[in-house]
């Protein structure tokens, strides 16, 4: 009896050992997929545990892939990733990352199109414009839509009401109807016309009045919150400083936008110049919080940042020569060309942008790129932050279709040096009256040409 017991125990032990060995073997056979976080959100301590929970959830959901999280501080992430890529030790997935971060590593990302076709991944769950947003003319489909930040016009309804001026149209494609019942195309000429009426000096004169004092403005008609040369240019049309053969160029629409803006600051005075824009009267650059600007362009993320205690709503972007652009910020995940396991990495990537998107967007913020999830997100987002206003969220969703492509944050040769160059140009324009914008733009092109040429030798 004792021998039988020992035999049964021995068999049971061997079965258990075999089971443990098989289990361990399976675990060891999992393909490791490295997820690099740090180029955008996700590198601050409060996000660590929630991101790890997403990883644990994925690893428990299947037994073929082991997802490994690598978080690097944003200050070191760009150099760390560059070192890993150049050393042949690239991670499999990087993200979340915006356009600027993505294009800082141009050429490093895998074209996902073959994997999309091979797996029959459903792209129809996204707005078609956002799928195209991630198609690079050189590298193909290098990302899938994830967290998006459309832009549109924020409008201080109290300023319009006080001035007795009708609000902008509620939907894209509609006309603006003025106080006399006349219809106007909702374009930037119309913005200028009503923007001047909504710009007021300390004596109550608007910018159309001969007595208007531009040295004592207390309220403005229009502006971009934290806008730069590329951002203001994109108001009129998507474009890029990079022309054929990596030669510098100034898009015609951008030059028109800069002239319109420069006159708006220094001649018509309905757009804040830099001295006004950085002052306390306009909340040191966060113009929407000041309550002193009637219309301003910014992204949905501004609603999560700003404190706007007045009555406001959102409206469509105006058009330029019949074309409308609503510049876009967006986060995604990329697969590196150096990934040793691209198919498994794609399985993880699709999990992150679909199944895990609700959890991740709670961590990072952002509007879901999956169209079926947008209404619930926007309703909750605005009710929680601004219970005193009713926001026309249809405009926010509709703005996605007008995303700028090429994007205003996209790649340039010698990215940082080129950014410094055009920033100096814009700083000059926003701080100094009496300049010739054509001449300044021509000099900018020359300067960028030198930078681009040096970078592409």
C-alpha positions as CSV (number, residue, x, y, z in Angstrom):
1,X,0.0,0.0,0.0
2,X,2.8,2.3,0.9
3,X,4.6,1.5,-2.4
4,X,1.4,2.2,-4.3
5,X,1.0,5.5,-2.5
6,X,4.6,6.3,-3.3
7,X,4.1,5.4,-6.9
8,X,0.9,7.4,-7.3
9,X,2.6,10.4,-5.6
10,X,5.6,9.9,-7.8
11,X,3.5,9.9,-11.0
12,X,1.5,12.9,-9.7
13,X,4.7,14.7,-9.0
14,X,6.1,13.9,-12.5
15,X,2.9,15.0,-14.1
16,X,3.0,18.2,-12.1
17,X,6.6,18.7,-13.0
18,X,5.9,18.0,-16.7
19,X,3.0,20.4,-16.5
20,X,5.2,23.1,-15.0
21,X,7.9,22.4,-17.5
22,X,5.4,22.7,-20.4
23,X,3.9,25.8,-18.9
24,X,7.4,27.4,-18.5
25,X,8.3,26.2,-22.0
26,X,5.3,27.9,-23.4
27,X,6.1,31.0,-21.5
28,X,9.6,31.0,-22.7
29,X,8.5,30.5,-26.2
30,X,6.4,33.7,-26.2
31,X,7.7,36.3,-28.7
32,X,8.9,39.4,-26.8
33,X,7.5,42.6,-28.2
34,X,9.1,45.8,-26.7
35,X,7.0,48.9,-26.3
36,X,9.0,52.1,-26.0
37,X,7.3,55.0,-24.3
38,X,8.7,58.5,-23.9
39,X,8.5,60.4,-27.2
40,X,5.1,61.8,-26.1
41,X,2.8,61.2,-23.2
42,X,3.4,58.3,-20.8
43,X,6.8,59.1,-19.3
44,X,5.5,60.8,-16.1
45,X,5.2,58.7,-12.9
46,X,1.4,58.8,-12.5
47,X,1.0,57.0,-15.9
48,X,3.4,54.1,-15.1
49,X,0.9,51.9,-13.2
50,X,-2.0,52.4,-15.6
51,X,0.2,51.6,-18.6
52,X,1.6,48.5,-16.9
53,X,-2.0,47.4,-16.2
54,X,-2.7,47.6,-20.0
55,X,0.4,45.4,-20.6
56,X,-0.6,42.9,-18.0
57,X,-4.1,42.7,-19.4
58,X,-2.8,42.0,-22.9
59,X,-0.3,39.4,-21.7
60,X,-3.1,37.5,-19.9
61,X,-5.3,37.7,-23.0
62,X,-3.2,35.3,-25.0
63,X,-0.1,33.0,-24.8
64,X,1.9,33.8,-27.9
65,X,3.3,37.3,-27.2
66,X,4.9,38.8,-24.1
67,X,4.6,42.6,-24.2
68,X,7.4,44.3,-22.4
69,X,7.0,48.0,-21.4
70,X,10.1,50.3,-21.6
71,X,9.5,53.8,-20.2
72,X,12.1,56.5,-20.8
73,X,12.0,60.0,-19.5
74,X,11.0,62.4,-22.3
75,X,14.1,64.4,-21.8
76,X,16.3,61.4,-22.7
77,X,13.8,59.5,-24.9
78,X,14.9,60.9,-28.3
79,X,18.6,60.3,-27.7
80,X,17.9,56.8,-26.2
81,X,15.8,55.8,-29.2
82,X,18.3,57.1,-31.7
83,X,21.0,55.1,-30.0
84,X,18.9,51.9,-30.0
85,X,18.0,52.3,-33.6
86,X,21.6,53.0,-34.7
87,X,22.9,50.1,-32.6
88,X,20.5,47.6,-34.2
89,X,18.6,47.2,-30.9
90,X,15.4,49.1,-31.9
91,X,12.2,48.5,-29.9
92,X,9.3,47.0,-31.8
93,X,6.7,49.7,-31.0
94,X,7.0,53.3,-30.1
95,X,4.2,55.6,-28.8
96,X,2.2,57.4,-28.1
97,X,3.9,59.9,-30.3
98,X,2.7,63.0,-32.2
99,X,3.7,64.2,-35.7
100,X,6.7,66.2,-34.5
101,X,8.1,63.3,-32.5
102,X,7.4,60.8,-35.2
103,X,9.1,62.9,-37.9
104,X,12.1,63.4,-35.8
105,X,12.9,59.8,-36.9
106,X,11.8,60.0,-40.5
107,X,12.6,56.8,-42.3
108,X,12.6,54.7,-39.1
109,X,9.0,53.4,-39.3
110,X,7.5,50.4,-41.0
111,X,4.9,50.6,-43.7
112,X,1.8,49.0,-42.1
113,X,-0.1,48.6,-45.4
114,X,1.0,45.0,-46.1
115,X,0.1,43.9,-42.5
116,X,-3.3,45.7,-42.7
117,X,-4.1,43.7,-45.9
118,X,-2.7,40.4,-44.5
119,X,-4.8,40.6,-41.4
120,X,-7.9,42.3,-42.9
121,X,-7.6,45.0,-40.3
122,X,-10.7,47.2,-40.5
123,X,-9.7,50.8,-41.4
124,X,-13.4,51.8,-41.8
125,X,-13.7,52.3,-38.1
126,X,-11.8,55.6,-38.6
127,X,-12.5,58.7,-40.5
128,X,-10.9,58.2,-43.9
129,X,-9.1,61.5,-43.6
130,X,-7.3,60.3,-40.5
131,X,-6.1,57.1,-42.3
132,X,-4.7,59.3,-45.0
133,X,-3.2,61.5,-42.3
134,X,-0.8,58.7,-41.5
135,X,0.2,58.0,-45.1
136,X,3.7,59.3,-45.8
137,X,4.5,59.9,-49.5
138,X,7.9,58.2,-49.0
139,X,7.3,55.6,-46.3
140,X,3.7,54.5,-46.8
141,X,1.1,54.0,-44.0
142,X,3.3,54.5,-40.9
143,X,0.7,54.7,-38.2
144,X,-2.9,54.0,-37.3
145,X,-5.3,56.6,-35.9
146,X,-5.5,56.5,-32.1
147,X,-5.8,59.8,-30.1
148,X,-6.8,62.9,-32.1
149,X,-7.0,66.6,-31.3
150,X,-9.1,68.4,-34.0
151,X,-9.0,72.2,-34.1
152,X,-11.8,74.7,-34.7
153,X,-13.0,78.1,-33.7
154,X,-13.6,78.8,-30.1
155,X,-16.1,81.7,-29.7
156,X,-16.8,84.0,-26.7
157,X,-20.5,84.3,-27.1
158,X,-20.7,87.1,-24.5
159,X,-18.5,89.4,-26.6
160,X,-20.6,88.8,-29.7
161,X,-23.8,89.5,-27.7
162,X,-22.4,92.7,-26.2
163,X,-21.4,94.0,-29.6
164,X,-24.8,93.0,-31.2
165,X,-23.0,90.9,-33.8
166,X,-24.4,87.6,-35.0
167,X,-22.4,84.4,-34.1
168,X,-20.6,82.5,-36.8
169,X,-22.4,79.7,-38.7
170,X,-23.0,76.5,-36.8
171,X,-22.0,74.1,-39.5
172,X,-19.3,73.7,-42.2
173,X,-20.6,74.9,-45.5
174,X,-23.1,77.4,-44.1
175,X,-23.0,81.2,-44.8
176,X,-22.4,83.9,-42.2
177,X,-25.5,86.1,-41.8
178,X,-24.6,89.6,-40.5
179,X,-26.6,92.0,-38.4
180,X,-28.4,93.3,-41.5
181,X,-29.4,89.9,-42.7
182,X,-26.8,89.9,-45.5
183,X,-25.1,86.5,-46.2
184,X,-21.3,86.2,-46.4
185,X,-19.0,83.3,-47.2
186,X,-17.5,82.2,-43.9
187,X,-13.9,82.9,-44.9
188,X,-11.0,84.8,-43.5
189,X,-12.1,88.1,-45.1
190,X,-15.3,87.7,-43.1
191,X,-13.3,86.9,-39.9
192,X,-11.3,90.1,-40.5
193,X,-14.4,92.2,-41.1
194,X,-16.3,91.1,-37.9
195,X,-13.0,90.7,-36.0
196,X,-12.3,94.4,-36.3
197,X,-15.7,95.3,-35.0
198,X,-15.1,93.0,-32.0
199,X,-11.7,94.6,-31.2
200,X,-12.1,97.4,-28.7
201,X,-9.8,100.0,-27.0
202,X,-10.0,101.3,-23.5
203,X,-12.4,104.1,-24.6
204,X,-14.9,101.6,-26.1
205,X,-13.9,102.4,-29.7
206,X,-13.8,99.4,-32.1
207,X,-11.0,98.9,-34.7
208,X,-13.2,100.3,-37.5
209,X,-13.5,103.7,-35.7
210,X,-11.1,106.5,-36.7
211,X,-10.7,107.3,-33.0
212,X,-9.6,103.7,-32.2
213,X,-6.4,103.7,-30.1
214,X,-4.1,100.7,-30.9
215,X,-1.9,101.5,-28.0
216,X,-4.7,100.8,-25.5
217,X,-6.5,97.7,-26.8
218,X,-8.5,95.7,-24.2
219,X,-10.3,93.2,-26.4
220,X,-9.4,91.4,-29.7
221,X,-11.3,89.8,-32.5
222,X,-9.2,86.8,-33.5
223,X,-6.0,84.8,-32.9
224,X,-4.4,81.4,-32.6
225,X,-3.5,80.3,-29.1
226,X,0.2,79.5,-29.2
227,X,0.4,79.8,-33.0
228,X,3.7,79.9,-35.0
229,X,4.6,80.5,-38.6
230,X,3.6,77.0,-39.8
231,X,0.4,77.1,-37.7
232,X,-0.8,80.5,-39.1
233,X,0.2,79.5,-42.6
234,X,-1.9,76.3,-42.2
235,X,-5.0,78.5,-41.4
236,X,-5.2,79.1,-45.2
237,X,-3.9,75.8,-46.6
238,X,-1.8,72.7,-45.6
239,X,1.8,73.1,-46.8
240,X,5.5,72.5,-46.0
241,X,8.8,74.4,-46.1
242,X,10.3,71.3,-47.9
243,X,10.1,71.4,-51.7
244,X,11.2,69.0,-54.4
245,X,14.8,67.8,-53.8
246,X,14.6,69.0,-50.2
247,X,14.9,72.6,-51.4
248,X,13.2,75.3,-49.3
249,X,10.0,76.8,-50.4
250,X,7.4,79.2,-49.1
251,X,3.9,78.0,-50.0
252,X,1.9,80.8,-51.7
253,X,-1.0,80.3,-49.3
254,X,1.3,80.6,-46.3
255,X,2.7,83.9,-47.5
256,X,-0.9,85.1,-48.0
257,X,-1.7,84.0,-44.4
258,X,1.3,85.7,-43.0
259,X,0.4,89.0,-44.7
260,X,-3.1,88.7,-43.5
261,X,-1.9,88.0,-40.0
262,X,0.7,90.8,-40.0
263,X,-1.8,93.3,-41.2
264,X,-4.2,92.0,-38.6
265,X,-1.6,92.7,-35.9
266,X,-0.1,96.0,-37.0
267,X,-2.6,97.6,-39.3
268,X,-6.1,96.4,-38.5
269,X,-5.2,95.5,-34.9
270,X,-7.8,92.7,-34.5
271,X,-5.1,90.0,-33.9
272,X,-2.8,90.4,-30.8
273,X,0.8,91.1,-31.5
274,X,3.5,89.5,-29.3
275,X,3.7,92.3,-26.7
276,X,0.0,92.2,-26.2
277,X,-0.2,88.4,-26.6
278,X,2.3,87.7,-23.9
279,X,0.9,90.3,-21.4
280,X,-1.3,89.6,-18.4
281,X,-4.4,91.1,-20.1
282,X,-4.3,88.0,-22.4
283,X,-3.3,85.5,-19.6
284,X,0.3,85.5,-20.7
285,X,-0.4,83.6,-24.0
286,X,-3.4,81.5,-22.9
287,X,-5.7,83.9,-24.7
288,X,-8.9,81.9,-24.3
289,X,-8.7,82.0,-20.5
290,X,-8.6,85.8,-20.5
291,X,-12.1,86.3,-21.8
292,X,-10.6,89.1,-23.9
293,X,-10.6,87.5,-27.4
294,X,-13.8,87.0,-29.4
295,X,-12.6,84.1,-31.7
296,X,-9.6,81.9,-31.4
297,X,-8.4,78.8,-33.1
298,X,-7.1,75.9,-31.0
299,X,-7.4,72.2,-30.5
300,X,-9.7,70.1,-28.4
301,X,-6.9,69.6,-25.9
302,X,-7.2,73.3,-25.0
303,X,-10.6,72.6,-23.4
304,X,-8.9,70.2,-21.0
305,X,-6.3,72.8,-20.1
306,X,-8.1,76.1,-20.0
307,X,-10.4,77.7,-17.5
308,X,-13.1,79.5,-19.5
309,X,-15.7,80.7,-17.1
310,X,-17.8,82.7,-19.6
311,X,-20.3,81.5,-22.2
312,X,-18.6,80.0,-25.2
313,X,-19.1,77.5,-27.9
314,X,-17.2,76.0,-30.9
315,X,-17.7,76.9,-34.6
316,X,-16.3,75.8,-38.0
317,X,-13.0,77.0,-39.3
318,X,-13.3,79.7,-42.0
319,X,-12.2,79.0,-45.6
320,X,-9.5,80.4,-47.9
321,X,-10.3,80.6,-51.6
322,X,-13.0,78.0,-51.1
323,X,-10.9,75.5,-49.2
324,X,-11.2,74.8,-45.5
325,X,-8.4,73.5,-43.2
326,X,-8.6,72.6,-39.6
327,X,-5.1,71.8,-38.4
328,X,-4.8,68.5,-36.5
329,X,-2.7,67.2,-33.6
330,X,-2.7,63.4,-33.3
331,X,-1.0,60.6,-31.4
332,X,-0.3,57.2,-32.7
333,X,1.9,54.1,-32.2
334,X,4.6,53.2,-34.7
335,X,6.4,49.9,-35.6
336,X,10.1,50.4,-36.2
337,X,11.7,49.0,-39.4
338,X,14.2,47.4,-37.1
339,X,11.6,45.3,-35.3
340,X,12.5,41.6,-35.4
341,X,8.8,40.6,-34.9
342,X,6.7,42.9,-37.1
343,X,3.7,40.6,-37.3
344,X,3.5,40.2,-33.5
345,X,4.2,44.0,-33.1
346,X,1.3,44.7,-35.4
347,X,-1.0,42.5,-33.3
348,X,0.0,44.5,-30.3
349,X,-0.4,47.8,-32.1
350,X,-3.9,47.0,-33.2
351,X,-4.7,46.0,-29.7
352,X,-3.5,49.3,-28.4
353,X,-5.5,51.4,-30.9
354,X,-8.7,49.4,-30.6
355,X,-9.3,47.1,-27.5
356,X,-7.1,49.1,-25.1
357,X,-7.9,52.6,-26.5
358,X,-10.4,53.5,-23.8
359,X,-8.0,52.7,-21.1
360,X,-5.1,54.4,-22.8
361,X,-7.0,57.6,-23.7
362,X,-7.9,57.9,-20.0
363,X,-4.2,57.9,-19.3
364,X,-3.1,60.2,-22.1
365,X,-6.1,62.3,-22.9
366,X,-7.3,62.8,-26.4
367,X,-10.4,62.2,-28.5
368,X,-10.8,58.6,-29.8
369,X,-10.0,58.2,-33.5
370,X,-12.6,55.4,-33.6
371,X,-15.7,57.3,-34.8
372,X,-18.2,55.2,-32.8
373,X,-16.5,56.2,-29.6
374,X,-16.4,59.9,-30.1
375,X,-19.9,61.0,-29.0
376,X,-19.5,59.4,-25.6
377,X,-16.1,60.8,-25.1
378,X,-17.0,64.4,-26.1
379,X,-20.2,64.4,-24.0
380,X,-18.3,63.2,-20.9
381,X,-15.3,65.5,-21.6
382,X,-17.3,68.7,-21.7
383,X,-19.9,68.0,-19.1
384,X,-17.2,67.2,-16.6
385,X,-15.1,70.3,-17.3
386,X,-17.7,72.9,-18.4
387,X,-21.1,72.2,-17.0
388,X,-22.1,75.9,-17.6
389,X,-21.9,75.6,-21.4
390,X,-23.5,73.5,-24.1
391,X,-20.8,72.6,-26.8
392,X,-21.7,71.9,-30.4
393,X,-19.6,68.7,-30.5
394,X,-20.7,68.0,-34.1
395,X,-18.3,70.7,-35.3
396,X,-15.5,69.0,-33.5
397,X,-16.2,65.7,-35.2
398,X,-16.7,67.4,-38.5
399,X,-13.4,69.2,-38.3
400,X,-11.6,65.9,-38.5
401,X,-12.4,65.8,-42.3
402,X,-10.4,69.0,-42.8
403,X,-7.2,67.9,-41.1
404,X,-4.0,69.3,-42.6
405,X,-2.0,67.0,-44.7
406,X,0.9,67.6,-44.9
407,X,0.8,68.4,-41.2
408,X,2.1,71.7,-39.8
409,X,4.4,69.7,-37.5
410,X,5.8,67.5,-40.2
411,X,9.4,66.7,-41.1
412,X,12.1,69.1,-42.2
413,X,15.8,68.5,-42.8
414,X,17.8,69.4,-39.7
415,X,14.5,69.6,-37.9
416,X,15.6,71.6,-34.8
417,X,17.8,74.1,-36.7
418,X,15.0,74.7,-39.2
419,X,12.5,75.1,-36.4
420,X,14.7,77.7,-34.7
421,X,15.1,79.5,-38.0
422,X,11.4,79.9,-38.7
423,X,10.7,80.7,-35.1
424,X,13.1,83.7,-35.3
425,X,11.3,84.8,-38.5
426,X,7.9,84.7,-36.7
427,X,9.2,86.4,-33.6
428,X,10.4,89.2,-35.8
429,X,7.0,89.6,-37.5
430,X,5.0,89.4,-34.3
431,X,7.2,92.0,-32.4
432,X,8.0,94.6,-35.1
433,X,5.7,96.8,-37.2
434,X,6.8,98.3,-40.5
435,X,8.3,95.2,-42.0
436,X,7.9,94.0,-45.6
437,X,6.6,90.5,-45.2
438,X,7.5,89.5,-48.8
439,X,11.2,90.5,-48.1
440,X,11.2,88.7,-44.7
441,X,9.7,85.6,-46.2
442,X,12.3,85.7,-49.0
443,X,15.1,85.8,-46.5
444,X,13.5,83.0,-44.5
445,X,13.6,80.9,-47.7
446,X,17.3,81.6,-48.2
447,X,18.1,80.7,-44.6
448,X,16.1,77.5,-44.8
449,X,17.8,76.6,-48.1
450,X,21.2,76.8,-46.4
451,X,20.0,74.6,-43.5
452,X,18.4,72.0,-45.8
453,X,21.4,71.9,-48.1
454,X,23.8,71.3,-45.3
455,X,21.5,68.5,-43.9
456,X,21.1,66.6,-47.1
457,X,24.7,66.6,-48.3
